[in-house]
Amino acid sequence: MSPKITLVSVNSCEFPTPPLGIASIATYLVRKGVVDKKTVQILDLNLEKKILPKIKKFKPDIIGISSMTQFYPRAIKLAKKIKAQYKKLPVVIGGVHISTAPHSFSEAFDIGVIGEGEETFYELIRYFKKYGSFKNSKLRNIPGLVFKEEKNIIQASFRKLITPLDILPWPDWQLFSPYLSQYLKGRPLKKGEKPYKVGYIITSRGCPYRCAFCSTSVFWKKLRFHTPKYVVEQIEYLAKKFNIKRIVIQDDIFNFSKKRLKEIIIELDKRNLLGKVSFGASVRADYVDEEFCQIFKKMGGTSVFIGFESGSEKILKFLKNNTVVISDNKKAALLLNKHQLEIKGGIIFGSPGENLDDMKKSLQFMKWFSQLKYAARLSPYILTPFPGTKIWELALQKGLVSNDMENWGSLHLTPSEPFFLDKVDKASFRRIYKRAKDISHEITLSRYVRLKTGS
Protein backbone atom coordinates (compact mmCIF):
# COMPACT_ATOMS: atom_id res chain seq x y z
CA MET A 1 0.00 0.00 0.00
CA SER A 2 1.36 3.42 -0.99
CA PRO A 3 2.01 5.91 1.83
CA LYS A 4 0.18 9.22 1.48
CA ILE A 5 2.44 12.23 1.06
CA THR A 6 1.68 15.94 1.37
CA LEU A 7 4.25 18.29 -0.17
CA VAL A 8 4.01 21.96 0.81
CA SER A 9 5.68 25.02 -0.73
CA VAL A 10 5.96 27.86 1.79
CA ASN A 11 7.67 30.19 -0.68
CA SER A 12 5.79 33.31 -1.72
CA CYS A 13 5.87 35.69 -4.68
CA GLU A 14 3.72 38.50 -6.09
CA PHE A 15 2.49 36.47 -9.03
CA PRO A 16 1.80 32.80 -8.22
CA THR A 17 4.10 30.37 -10.02
CA PRO A 18 3.97 26.59 -9.68
CA PRO A 19 6.49 24.95 -7.31
CA LEU A 20 8.15 22.88 -10.02
CA GLY A 21 10.70 21.44 -7.60
CA ILE A 22 8.23 19.59 -5.41
CA ALA A 23 6.15 18.69 -8.47
CA SER A 24 9.26 17.07 -9.97
CA ILE A 25 9.76 15.06 -6.77
CA ALA A 26 6.10 14.00 -6.70
CA THR A 27 6.12 13.00 -10.37
CA TYR A 28 9.34 11.03 -9.88
CA LEU A 29 7.86 9.12 -6.94
CA VAL A 30 4.79 8.24 -9.02
CA ARG A 31 6.99 7.15 -11.95
CA LYS A 32 9.08 4.93 -9.63
CA GLY A 33 5.90 3.32 -8.30
CA VAL A 34 6.33 4.07 -4.57
CA VAL A 35 3.22 6.26 -4.58
CA ASP A 36 0.41 6.99 -7.03
CA LYS A 37 -1.31 10.24 -7.97
CA LYS A 38 -4.13 9.68 -5.52
CA THR A 39 -1.71 9.41 -2.60
CA VAL A 40 0.17 12.66 -3.35
CA GLN A 41 -1.06 16.09 -2.30
CA ILE A 42 0.64 19.37 -3.27
CA LEU A 43 -0.20 22.50 -1.24
CA ASP A 44 0.95 26.05 -1.96
CA LEU A 45 1.02 28.38 1.03
CA ASN A 46 1.17 31.30 -1.39
CA LEU A 47 -2.39 30.48 -2.46
CA GLU A 48 -3.75 28.37 0.39
CA LYS A 49 -4.93 30.28 3.45
CA LYS A 50 -5.72 27.25 5.59
CA ILE A 51 -3.23 24.41 5.21
CA LEU A 52 -4.08 22.34 8.30
CA PRO A 53 -7.69 21.51 7.33
CA LYS A 54 -6.40 20.26 3.96
CA ILE A 55 -3.84 18.08 5.73
CA LYS A 56 -6.45 16.78 8.17
CA LYS A 57 -8.78 15.77 5.34
CA PHE A 58 -6.01 14.09 3.30
CA LYS A 59 -4.49 12.20 6.28
CA PRO A 60 -0.90 11.94 4.97
CA ASP A 61 1.73 9.58 6.34
CA ILE A 62 4.58 12.01 5.57
CA ILE A 63 4.79 15.80 5.19
CA GLY A 64 7.43 17.42 2.99
CA ILE A 65 8.06 21.19 3.13
CA SER A 66 10.15 23.18 0.63
CA SER A 67 11.55 26.54 1.70
CA MET A 68 13.88 29.31 0.58
CA THR A 69 15.86 31.14 3.26
CA GLN A 70 13.52 34.10 3.77
CA PHE A 71 10.58 31.75 4.31
CA TYR A 72 12.36 29.34 6.67
CA PRO A 73 10.63 30.80 9.77
CA ARG A 74 7.30 30.13 8.04
CA ALA A 75 8.36 26.52 7.42
CA ILE A 76 9.30 26.07 11.10
CA LYS A 77 6.02 27.61 12.25
CA LEU A 78 4.01 25.31 9.96
CA ALA A 79 5.96 22.24 11.11
CA LYS A 80 5.30 23.10 14.76
CA LYS A 81 1.58 23.49 14.08
CA ILE A 82 1.50 20.12 12.35
CA LYS A 83 3.40 18.46 15.20
CA ALA A 84 1.05 20.01 17.74
CA GLN A 85 -1.87 18.20 16.12
CA TYR A 86 -0.11 15.09 14.79
CA LYS A 87 2.83 14.34 17.06
CA LYS A 88 3.96 11.20 15.23
CA LEU A 89 3.53 12.57 11.70
CA PRO A 90 7.08 12.90 10.22
CA VAL A 91 7.91 16.28 8.69
CA VAL A 92 10.73 16.55 6.13
CA ILE A 93 12.27 19.91 5.16
CA GLY A 94 13.91 20.48 1.77
CA GLY A 95 14.76 23.31 -0.60
CA VAL A 96 17.49 25.89 -1.03
CA HIS A 97 17.74 27.04 2.58
CA ILE A 98 18.36 23.75 4.35
CA SER A 99 20.64 22.69 1.48
CA THR A 100 22.90 25.72 1.90
CA ALA A 101 22.53 26.01 5.68
CA PRO A 102 22.15 22.47 7.13
CA HIS A 103 23.55 23.84 10.40
CA SER A 104 20.20 25.62 10.85
CA PHE A 105 18.24 22.34 10.99
CA SER A 106 15.40 22.80 13.47
CA GLU A 107 13.92 20.29 15.90
CA ALA A 108 10.55 21.16 14.34
CA PHE A 109 11.53 18.76 11.55
CA ASP A 110 12.39 15.08 11.60
CA ILE A 111 14.65 15.06 8.53
CA GLY A 112 16.18 17.50 6.06
CA VAL A 113 16.89 16.76 2.40
CA ILE A 114 20.07 18.37 1.05
CA GLY A 115 20.24 19.29 -2.65
CA GLU A 116 18.01 17.97 -5.42
CA GLY A 117 15.40 15.82 -3.78
CA GLU A 118 14.03 13.28 -6.27
CA GLU A 119 16.24 10.28 -5.51
CA THR A 120 16.69 11.12 -1.83
CA PHE A 121 12.95 11.36 -1.25
CA TYR A 122 12.47 8.13 -3.22
CA GLU A 123 14.83 6.34 -0.82
CA LEU A 124 13.07 7.89 2.16
CA ILE A 125 9.69 6.58 0.98
CA ARG A 126 11.14 3.08 0.47
CA TYR A 127 12.66 3.30 3.95
CA PHE A 128 9.32 4.35 5.42
CA LYS A 129 7.48 1.53 3.66
CA LYS A 130 9.99 -0.95 5.06
CA TYR A 131 10.22 0.27 8.67
CA GLY A 132 6.99 2.23 9.14
CA SER A 133 8.90 5.22 10.59
CA PHE A 134 12.21 7.06 10.33
CA LYS A 135 14.68 5.52 12.77
CA ASN A 136 17.71 7.77 12.94
CA SER A 137 20.19 4.96 13.51
CA LYS A 138 19.56 3.71 9.98
CA LEU A 139 19.15 7.10 8.26
CA ARG A 140 22.93 7.53 8.07
CA ASN A 141 22.91 5.08 5.16
CA ILE A 142 20.84 7.42 2.98
CA PRO A 143 22.97 10.07 1.22
CA GLY A 144 21.67 13.64 1.13
CA LEU A 145 20.06 13.81 4.58
CA VAL A 146 20.44 15.91 7.71
CA PHE A 147 18.78 15.06 11.05
CA LYS A 148 19.35 15.19 14.79
CA GLU A 149 20.58 12.55 17.20
CA GLU A 150 20.51 13.54 20.87
CA LYS A 151 20.50 17.24 19.92
CA ASN A 152 23.50 16.79 17.62
CA ILE A 153 23.02 17.61 13.94
CA ILE A 154 24.04 14.65 11.80
CA GLN A 155 24.68 15.11 8.11
CA ALA A 156 24.88 12.01 5.92
CA SER A 157 27.18 11.82 2.90
CA PHE A 158 26.41 13.94 -0.15
CA ARG A 159 24.35 12.34 -2.87
CA LYS A 160 25.69 12.05 -6.40
CA LEU A 161 24.09 14.41 -8.88
CA ILE A 162 21.34 13.11 -11.14
CA THR A 163 22.77 12.46 -14.60
CA PRO A 164 21.59 12.48 -17.26
CA LEU A 165 18.77 14.83 -16.29
CA ASP A 166 16.44 13.23 -18.82
CA ILE A 167 15.92 10.26 -16.50
CA LEU A 168 13.58 12.57 -14.58
CA PRO A 169 10.01 12.83 -15.85
CA TRP A 170 8.86 16.40 -16.40
CA PRO A 171 6.52 17.71 -13.68
CA ASP A 172 2.95 16.47 -13.98
CA TRP A 173 0.88 19.65 -13.92
CA GLN A 174 -2.27 17.73 -13.05
CA LEU A 175 -0.83 17.48 -9.55
CA PHE A 176 -1.48 21.24 -9.34
CA SER A 177 -5.19 20.78 -9.99
CA PRO A 178 -6.42 22.95 -7.04
CA TYR A 179 -4.32 25.89 -8.30
CA LEU A 180 -4.12 25.39 -12.06
CA SER A 181 -6.28 28.36 -13.00
CA GLN A 182 -4.09 30.71 -10.92
CA TYR A 183 -0.79 29.29 -12.22
CA LEU A 184 -1.88 29.40 -15.86
CA LYS A 185 -3.31 32.90 -15.80
CA GLY A 186 -1.38 35.20 -18.12
CA ARG A 187 -1.29 38.98 -17.82
CA PRO A 188 -2.12 40.43 -21.26
CA LEU A 189 -0.96 44.01 -21.68
CA LYS A 190 -0.75 44.65 -25.40
CA LYS A 191 -3.50 46.63 -27.06
CA GLY A 192 -6.22 44.21 -28.17
CA GLU A 193 -4.39 41.17 -26.79
CA LYS A 194 -6.64 38.32 -25.73
CA PRO A 195 -6.15 36.53 -22.39
CA TYR A 196 -3.64 33.70 -22.67
CA LYS A 197 -2.29 30.87 -20.53
CA VAL A 198 1.31 30.87 -19.31
CA GLY A 199 3.42 27.87 -18.32
CA TYR A 200 6.83 27.36 -16.72
CA ILE A 201 9.63 24.92 -17.46
CA ILE A 202 13.20 24.24 -16.34
CA THR A 203 15.56 23.03 -19.08
CA SER A 204 18.79 22.86 -17.06
CA ARG A 205 20.08 22.76 -13.50
CA GLY A 206 22.95 24.79 -12.18
CA CYS A 207 25.35 27.54 -13.21
CA PRO A 208 29.12 27.37 -13.78
CA TYR A 209 29.69 30.87 -12.44
CA ARG A 210 30.20 31.84 -8.82
CA CYS A 211 28.61 35.24 -8.40
CA ALA A 212 29.27 36.61 -4.91
CA PHE A 213 25.60 36.89 -3.96
CA CYS A 214 24.04 33.78 -5.53
CA SER A 215 23.50 30.40 -3.85
CA THR A 216 22.40 28.62 -7.05
CA SER A 217 25.80 27.12 -7.74
CA VAL A 218 25.93 25.83 -4.14
CA PHE A 219 22.53 24.14 -4.44
CA TRP A 220 22.83 22.57 -7.90
CA LYS A 221 26.62 22.04 -7.79
CA LYS A 222 27.20 21.42 -11.51
CA LEU A 223 25.58 22.66 -14.71
CA ARG A 224 23.52 19.94 -16.42
CA PHE A 225 21.14 20.16 -19.38
CA HIS A 226 18.01 18.40 -20.50
CA THR A 227 18.22 17.38 -24.17
CA PRO A 228 16.41 19.53 -26.76
CA LYS A 229 14.01 16.64 -27.44
CA TYR A 230 13.08 16.40 -23.74
CA VAL A 231 12.60 20.18 -23.55
CA VAL A 232 10.29 20.34 -26.56
CA GLU A 233 8.29 17.29 -25.51
CA GLN A 234 7.55 19.14 -22.27
CA ILE A 235 6.58 22.27 -24.22
CA GLU A 236 4.29 20.16 -26.40
CA TYR A 237 2.70 18.63 -23.30
CA LEU A 238 1.93 22.07 -21.85
CA ALA A 239 0.77 23.53 -25.17
CA LYS A 240 -1.57 20.69 -26.07
CA LYS A 241 -2.76 19.58 -22.64
CA PHE A 242 -3.44 23.03 -21.23
CA ASN A 243 -3.55 25.26 -24.33
CA ILE A 244 -0.57 27.27 -23.10
CA LYS A 245 0.58 30.06 -25.42
CA ARG A 246 3.51 31.46 -23.45
CA ILE A 247 6.24 29.70 -21.49
CA VAL A 248 8.67 31.18 -18.98
CA ILE A 249 11.96 29.27 -18.93
CA GLN A 250 13.16 29.29 -15.32
CA ASP A 251 16.78 28.29 -15.94
CA ASP A 252 19.36 30.47 -14.22
CA ILE A 253 20.89 31.13 -17.64
CA PHE A 254 19.31 29.97 -20.89
CA ASN A 255 21.77 31.24 -23.50
CA PHE A 256 24.86 29.14 -22.80
CA SER A 257 24.69 27.29 -26.12
CA LYS A 258 23.37 28.66 -29.41
CA LYS A 259 23.77 25.17 -30.87
CA ARG A 260 21.32 23.84 -28.29
CA LEU A 261 18.84 26.61 -29.06
CA LYS A 262 19.00 25.75 -32.76
CA GLU A 263 18.28 22.10 -31.92
CA ILE A 264 15.29 23.20 -29.82
CA ILE A 265 13.99 25.15 -32.83
CA ILE A 266 14.30 22.05 -35.01
CA GLU A 267 12.34 20.02 -32.45
CA LEU A 268 9.67 22.74 -32.18
CA ASP A 269 9.32 22.77 -35.95
CA LYS A 270 8.95 18.96 -36.07
CA ARG A 271 5.96 19.24 -33.73
CA ASN A 272 4.41 22.19 -35.56
CA LEU A 273 4.93 24.40 -32.50
CA LEU A 274 7.26 27.00 -34.00
CA GLY A 275 5.57 30.39 -33.87
CA LYS A 276 2.69 29.09 -31.76
CA VAL A 277 4.32 29.50 -28.33
CA SER A 278 6.28 32.51 -27.08
CA PHE A 279 9.09 32.40 -24.53
CA GLY A 280 10.77 34.45 -21.84
CA ALA A 281 14.13 33.50 -20.30
CA SER A 282 17.04 34.69 -18.16
CA VAL A 283 20.32 35.25 -20.01
CA ARG A 284 23.88 36.37 -19.37
CA ALA A 285 24.85 39.66 -20.97
CA ASP A 286 28.23 38.44 -22.26
CA TYR A 287 26.50 35.60 -24.16
CA VAL A 288 24.17 37.99 -25.97
CA ASP A 289 25.20 38.69 -29.56
CA GLU A 290 23.53 39.27 -32.92
CA GLU A 291 23.20 35.56 -33.63
CA PHE A 292 21.64 34.78 -30.25
CA CYS A 293 19.01 37.49 -30.73
CA GLN A 294 18.12 36.10 -34.16
CA ILE A 295 17.93 32.52 -32.89
CA PHE A 296 15.88 33.41 -29.82
CA LYS A 297 13.44 35.45 -31.91
CA LYS A 298 13.05 32.55 -34.35
CA MET A 299 12.36 30.22 -31.43
CA GLY A 300 9.55 32.50 -30.30
CA GLY A 301 11.45 34.50 -27.70
CA THR A 302 9.88 37.82 -26.77
CA SER A 303 11.57 38.85 -23.51
CA VAL A 304 14.72 38.29 -21.49
CA PHE A 305 15.92 38.99 -17.96
CA ILE A 306 19.51 40.06 -17.25
CA GLY A 307 21.16 40.54 -13.88
CA PHE A 308 22.84 43.88 -14.62
CA GLU A 309 23.72 44.15 -10.89
CA SER A 310 25.54 47.52 -10.91
CA GLY A 311 26.45 50.58 -12.94
CA SER A 312 29.82 50.72 -11.21
CA GLU A 313 32.61 48.75 -12.86
CA LYS A 314 34.24 48.12 -9.49
CA ILE A 315 31.10 46.77 -7.85
CA LEU A 316 30.02 44.77 -10.91
CA LYS A 317 33.38 43.00 -11.05
CA PHE A 318 33.09 42.14 -7.37
CA LEU A 319 29.52 40.81 -7.62
CA LYS A 320 30.09 38.90 -10.86
CA ASN A 321 33.51 37.60 -9.89
CA ASN A 322 35.30 39.45 -12.70
CA THR A 323 33.27 37.77 -15.48
CA VAL A 324 31.20 40.71 -16.80
CA VAL A 325 31.88 44.42 -17.38
CA ILE A 326 29.56 47.39 -17.92
CA SER A 327 30.16 47.39 -21.68
CA ASP A 328 28.85 43.79 -21.83
CA ASN A 329 25.63 44.87 -20.16
CA LYS A 330 25.12 47.89 -22.41
CA LYS A 331 25.99 46.00 -25.58
CA ALA A 332 23.52 43.25 -24.68
CA ALA A 333 20.74 45.73 -23.89
CA LEU A 334 21.28 47.60 -27.16
CA LEU A 335 21.24 44.38 -29.22
CA LEU A 336 18.11 43.09 -27.52
CA ASN A 337 16.44 46.46 -28.01
CA LYS A 338 17.43 46.45 -31.70
CA HIS A 339 15.72 43.08 -32.13
CA GLN A 340 12.60 44.29 -30.31
CA LEU A 341 13.04 41.87 -27.43
CA GLU A 342 11.68 43.15 -24.13
CA ILE A 343 14.43 43.60 -21.55
CA LYS A 344 13.91 43.02 -17.85
CA GLY A 345 16.65 43.17 -15.28
CA GLY A 346 17.83 43.59 -11.74
CA ILE A 347 20.30 45.95 -10.13
CA ILE A 348 21.79 45.70 -6.62
CA PHE A 349 22.53 48.40 -4.06
CA GLY A 350 24.40 48.04 -0.79
CA SER A 351 27.50 46.02 -1.70
CA PRO A 352 30.57 45.94 0.58
CA GLY A 353 32.83 48.86 -0.31
CA GLU A 354 30.14 50.60 -2.39
CA ASN A 355 30.41 54.37 -2.03
CA LEU A 356 28.13 57.23 -3.04
CA ASP A 357 29.79 57.55 -6.44
CA ASP A 358 29.24 53.84 -7.16
CA MET A 359 25.55 54.15 -6.29
CA LYS A 360 25.16 57.22 -8.49
CA LYS A 361 26.69 55.26 -11.38
CA SER A 362 23.98 52.63 -10.89
CA LEU A 363 21.35 55.37 -11.05
CA GLN A 364 22.96 56.64 -14.26
CA PHE A 365 22.81 53.14 -15.72
CA MET A 366 19.12 52.92 -14.80
CA LYS A 367 18.43 56.25 -16.51
CA TRP A 368 20.34 55.11 -19.60
CA PHE A 369 18.37 51.86 -19.65
CA SER A 370 15.07 53.71 -19.28
CA GLN A 371 15.62 55.40 -22.66
CA LEU A 372 15.52 52.08 -24.54
CA LYS A 373 12.20 51.52 -26.27
CA TYR A 374 11.97 47.87 -25.20
CA ALA A 375 13.05 48.42 -21.60
CA ALA A 376 10.34 46.59 -19.64
CA ARG A 377 11.54 46.43 -16.04
CA LEU A 378 14.63 47.16 -13.96
CA SER A 379 14.09 46.18 -10.33
CA PRO A 380 16.39 47.54 -7.60
CA TYR A 381 17.37 45.16 -4.80
CA ILE A 382 19.39 45.48 -1.62
CA LEU A 383 22.32 43.07 -1.36
CA THR A 384 21.38 40.27 1.01
CA PRO A 385 23.78 37.64 2.41
CA PHE A 386 22.38 34.19 1.66
CA PRO A 387 24.02 31.07 3.13
CA GLY A 388 26.67 29.43 1.01
CA THR A 389 27.72 32.62 -0.80
CA LYS A 390 30.81 34.81 -0.65
CA ILE A 391 28.60 37.61 0.68
CA TRP A 392 27.46 35.33 3.51
CA GLU A 393 31.05 34.69 4.55
CA LEU A 394 31.78 38.45 4.57
CA ALA A 395 28.65 39.10 6.62
CA LEU A 396 29.71 36.36 9.07
CA GLN A 397 33.13 37.97 9.49
CA LYS A 398 31.49 41.33 10.23
CA GLY A 399 29.02 39.81 12.68
CA LEU A 400 26.03 40.85 10.57
CA VAL A 401 24.66 37.31 10.47
CA SER A 402 25.32 34.05 12.29
CA ASN A 403 25.00 30.37 11.56
CA ASP A 404 22.55 29.96 14.42
CA MET A 405 20.51 33.12 13.79
CA GLU A 406 16.77 32.97 14.38
CA ASN A 407 15.62 35.88 12.19
CA TRP A 408 16.12 34.13 8.84
CA GLY A 409 13.11 36.07 7.58
CA SER A 410 15.26 39.22 7.44
CA LEU A 411 17.23 37.67 4.57
CA HIS A 412 15.08 38.73 1.63
CA LEU A 413 15.74 40.91 -1.42
CA THR A 414 14.33 44.12 0.04
CA PRO A 415 15.30 44.24 3.73
CA SER A 416 14.34 47.29 5.77
CA GLU A 417 17.99 48.31 6.05
CA PRO A 418 21.09 47.41 4.00
CA PHE A 419 23.48 44.92 5.60
CA PHE A 420 26.64 46.60 4.32
CA LEU A 421 26.99 50.37 4.87
CA ASP A 422 30.71 50.93 5.35
CA LYS A 423 31.04 53.79 2.82
CA VAL A 424 27.58 55.45 2.78
CA ASP A 425 25.44 56.84 5.62
CA LYS A 426 21.88 55.57 6.05
CA ALA A 427 20.21 58.81 5.00
CA SER A 428 22.15 58.96 1.72
CA PHE A 429 21.44 55.29 1.02
CA ARG A 430 17.70 55.73 1.57
CA ARG A 431 17.64 58.77 -0.70
CA ILE A 432 19.42 57.02 -3.54
CA TYR A 433 17.49 53.78 -3.15
CA LYS A 434 14.22 55.73 -3.27
CA ARG A 435 15.39 57.35 -6.48
CA ALA A 436 16.20 53.91 -7.89
CA LYS A 437 12.67 52.72 -7.08
CA ASP A 438 11.23 55.85 -8.73
CA ILE A 439 13.19 55.19 -11.93
CA SER A 440 12.12 51.56 -11.83
CA HIS A 441 8.48 52.62 -11.57
CA GLU A 442 8.92 55.04 -14.49
CA ILE A 443 10.31 52.22 -16.67
CA THR A 444 7.40 49.93 -15.80
CA LEU A 445 4.83 52.66 -16.38
CA SER A 446 6.39 53.60 -19.73
CA ARG A 447 6.20 49.99 -20.87
CA TYR A 448 2.56 49.75 -19.76
CA VAL A 449 1.64 52.85 -21.75
CA ARG A 450 3.55 51.61 -24.82
CA LEU A 451 1.79 48.25 -24.81
CA LYS A 452 -1.65 49.68 -24.13
CA THR A 453 -1.39 52.26 -26.89
CA GLY A 454 0.50 50.06 -29.33
CA SER A 455 3.14 52.76 -29.82
Secondary structure, 3 states (H helix, E strand, C coil): CCCCEEEEECCCCCCCCCCHHHHHHHHHHHHHCCCCHHHEEEEECCCCCCHHHHHHHHCCCEEEEECCHHHHHHHHHHHHHHHHHCCCCCEEEECHHHHHCHHHCCCCCCEEECCCCHHHHHHHHHHHHHHCCCCHHHHCCCCCEEEEECCEEEECCCCCCCCCHHHCCCCCHHHHCCCHHHHHECCCCCCCCCCCEEEEECCEECCCCCCCCCCHHHHHCCCEECCHHHHHHHHHHHHHHHCCCEEEECCCCCCCCHHHHHHHHHHHHHCCCCCCCEEEEECCHHHCCHHHHHHHHHHCEEEEEEEEECCCHHHHHHHCCCCCCHHHHHHHHHHHHHCCCEEEEEEEECCCCCCHHHHHHHHHHHHHHHCCCCEEEEEEEECCCCCCCHHHHHHHHCCCCCCCCCCHHHCCCCCCCCCCCCCCCHHHHHHHHHHHHHHHHHHHHHHHHHHHHCC
